[in-house]
């Protein structure tokens, strides 16, 4: 499984991707986010799905970038091009995958800013090659193991959240997923894009880098649970003191 999270706030973009790959009983690591930068063209792609399918789509897209980068002046055009590569791979591989009992399940998150974009953009691309754009009304997208971190993101992210706070919240969403699922793990790749800079900042976080933060978060959660008022439970537990009816 995979955990890839893209966040859009007013000041920029945050991308977080785990590196764990599971194939049957085999576990390995591989980078799931790629960065493409040429002058005022700056974008990243995160992918989830079968590794062979992901690698093929990314390779095809890199060829498109090499040949046609100048024709992409807005990010949606690059998203369209990647969607076309997803459909190309589906045409080539879907039948053979189905014959082997596998589903074509490539999903992607594309984010960045190209020279004629008025602001940074974030797109979710589906296995059919179509996409939706993330905007101020829906601040994030997750591909892969998506359930465990969503409550924290919904409760804490706003469009005015700083990039630093967005990264913090994004990490805690990853941490919630990591402790709840055995198919998501470190190292964690992080990409930060600050608005109008046309430059991606890349960094890798290892488990030992984040253990203290993870432990502190667990302690804060435990302390918060203990501090929550309990008066609302009184009517429930008062019932435990009532004698059962006689027979």
Secondary structure, DSSP 4 states (H G I P E B T S, - for coil): --EEEEEEETTEEEEEEE-EEEETTEEEE---EEEEEETTEEEEEEEES-HHHHHHHHHHHHHHHHHHGGG--SHHHHHHHHHHHHHHHHHHHHHHHHHTT-----EEEEEEE-TT-SS-EEEEE-TTS-EEE-BTTB-EEEEES-TTTHHHHHHH--TT--HHHHHHHHHHHHHHHHHH-TT--S-EEEEEEETT---EEEEEE-HHHHHHHHHHHHHHHHHHHHHS--GGGHHHHHGGGSPPPP-
